[in-house]
């Protein structure tokens, strides 16, 4: 396949901004390329001020559905040439939000493929040779309450284990706290956030989790090199986007 036959990848940035950058980095790292010119064409639009917070919307309601703004960005990506698009935000894949995304794109008549990150995680776990049965989940409270992982992984035979309520509040703080949360201090992350997430991970393992899904796209920033325990949905999404854009350029696992 020549370069002009590869599909252009689109990234919905700004959900959060570090997550979009992390997805782009992982697309590069998972692409078979020996020169600059052999890498895939990627378009990213990071427009965070126009996308309402996904967790706040799910927990409190009101305001514009974030999926509507995400749909607008996908249409802008398509206008720039993107043919396959990834949304590096777990909470945005909750049914109430992703339905608004899909509705906006379908109504436009634009032909663009949206790769569903959570379904890709389920498929990746199903194909794992040492298939885990019990999956722990670290996520925002919006993802926690939406049960999107349970609804998608459950029918595939996986049990999703979540932290206790008080631990979940701490996990959410590790992401959102205005002083030490990953959204406020993401590179490098704070020792406070890392400590909370490590404690929550230990709790999930004690509850029987065999693997832990980093179910917020900021969380891989805290655990960049610990893939034996953690499942990174951003990495899985990156590989799925390459598979759909130019399968012969996807590095083997």
Steps between C-alpha positions, in 0.01 A plus 500: 500500500641839404480810712209653309292188563529527878204651679550823691458467877311765695541563874244685710735691728418703809333217695743569676781660301771269638289199398490611137876553498550157661286333234699666223827389661375142523385499137857592405651239733278221362556581132752307293709780356870552435475859374285805566324446170386147590292617797126541462322825437329616819273799558423613854268777612533595866216736588439440873310821573209382281459157662321493835648279769377146442487392865320816611243452225433139598482571872310830503342533157410832346686692236598382157567130461878466448427250225349776290825700508709187444283426196571850367873440537474168317331680211785753498748211497313340209508831313879495549514155341474263797336169414541311829468682834583424862366672813760463778251536785343206683216702649403629155416139409221482758168433321350845561799676346610266221141485373508877450832469317367235264172684446683819395727315256224285351272803451778678310528221244879509529667161455753467781576199718501559877701234681329414831777483759313296763394234248861480384610440860250214529624347175864536605430326832306225323802431277753501786660151523486504883150641496418665835155444647483783754590851388556784743403852389657833587292779348325831548182492705307566177633180344458321833127584516430453128611134527609513137781252564269253677242525223754429226739259675229310690348328194854394402533306825701749704417614852579868558612585853482863614649666810299554816300825501744699715798377300322599179461855631876510552566363151282775356696757703827360367371592154309823573646667809589860398829488689642148455265323256631370168289749303670784689846343527544235237863510393639381728208394715507591868615263773157543665313380192740211441468390864119498486497297179753249631290452813183453296684247281599297805137500615381370162759223503393403853140484374608243241584702191746327267557808284415868554352712223625859500150620420580869471733609223702713741586195712758346262708810574534368856595146397696526173713186540294251704305316232523162670236610751324785324289503184547823304192585289689782327759253371223264390324787321824603329551149366137478385530828310813377321327169424212685336719754319787283376505148646835408345663781702386372839791371707455147638441465874 
